Amino acid sequence: QALWGCGAGQLLAETLKAAGSDLTTDSYLKALESQQNAKLSDVFPAISLSPTRHLALDSMYLITLENGQLKSSDEPLPLQ
């Protein structure tokens, strides 16, 4: 959950940067909706958004603890 939160924070920070210093709802939505196959976080796969798709992710890497070490799935897994 900590990695999920960090990744979500990275997505938000990058979108705020893209929106520019004169932040408005319109500039934020334009920046959000312009993300196409954007790799904004090492935690999540690349994302694509649009005016009809604001949910950034439909898959993510599964991180588990194995023998005291964090282990990542080789490929992103679909969110259910």
PEZIDA-V545331 format. One record per residue. N is the residue number from 1. RES is the residue in three letters. PHI is phi in degrees with one decimal (none if undefined). OMEGA is omega in whole degrees, -180 to 180 (none if undefined). D_CENTER is the distance of its C-alpha to the mean C-alpha in whole Angstrom. Layout:
# PEZIDA-V545331
n={N;N}
res={RES;RES}
phi={PHI;PHI}
omega={OMEGA;OMEGA}
d_center={D_CENTER;D_CENTER}
This chain:
# PEZIDA-V545331
n={1;2;3;4;5;6;7;8;9;10;11;12;13;14;15;16;17;18;19;20;21;22;23;24;25;26;27;28;29;30;31;32;33;34;35;36;37;38;39;40;41;42;43;44;45;46;47;48;49;50;51;52;53;54;55;56;57;58;59;60;61;62;63;64;65;66;67;68;69;70;71;72;73;74;75;76;77;78;79;80}
res={GLN;ALA;LEU;TRP;GLY;CYS;GLY;ALA;GLY;GLN;LEU;LEU;ALA;GLU;THR;LEU;LYS;ALA;ALA;GLY;SER;ASP;LEU;THR;THR;ASP;SER;TYR;LEU;LYS;ALA;LEU;GLU;SER;GLN;GLN;ASN;ALA;LYS;LEU;SER;ASP;VAL;PHE;PRO;ALA;ILE;SER;LEU;SER;PRO;THR;ARG;HIS;LEU;ALA;LEU;ASP;SER;MET;TYR;LEU;ILE;THR;LEU;GLU;ASN;GLY;GLN;LEU;LYS;SER;SER;ASP;GLU;PRO;LEU;PRO;LEU;GLN}
phi={none;-64.4;-64.5;-60.5;-62.7;-64.0;-63.5;-62.6;-63.7;-65.3;-61.4;-63.3;-61.8;-66.8;-68.6;-63.2;-60.6;-66.3;-71.3;92.2;-75.9;-94.4;-71.6;-133.7;-58.8;-63.2;-67.6;-66.6;-63.6;-62.2;-64.4;-62.1;-75.5;-87.4;-69.8;-128.3;52.3;-89.2;-96.7;-100.7;-149.4;-72.3;-80.5;-113.9;-68.9;-58.2;-118.9;-134.8;-127.5;-155.2;-58.6;-104.3;-135.7;-105.0;-80.1;-69.7;-125.0;-124.8;-154.7;-158.4;-72.7;-89.2;-107.0;-126.1;-104.2;-131.8;53.7;78.1;-119.9;-74.4;-130.0;-104.6;-64.5;-68.6;-127.5;-63.3;-106.8;-62.8;-78.3;-119.8}
omega={179;179;178;-180;178;179;178;177;178;178;180;-178;-179;178;177;177;-179;-180;177;-174;177;-172;173;176;-179;-180;178;-180;178;178;180;-174;179;-179;179;-179;-176;177;-174;-177;175;-177;-175;172;178;-178;172;-180;179;178;179;-179;179;176;-171;-170;168;175;174;176;176;179;179;176;-179;-178;178;-179;174;180;-180;172;-179;-178;175;179;-179;174;-179;none}
d_center={14;14;11;9;10;9;6;5;8;7;5;8;10;9;10;13;14;14;16;19;21;23;20;21;19;20;19;15;15;16;14;11;13;14;10;12;11;9;8;6;6;9;8;5;7;7;6;9;10;14;17;17;13;11;9;6;6;10;10;9;12;14;16;19;22;25;28;27;24;20;20;17;17;18;16;13;14;14;13;16}
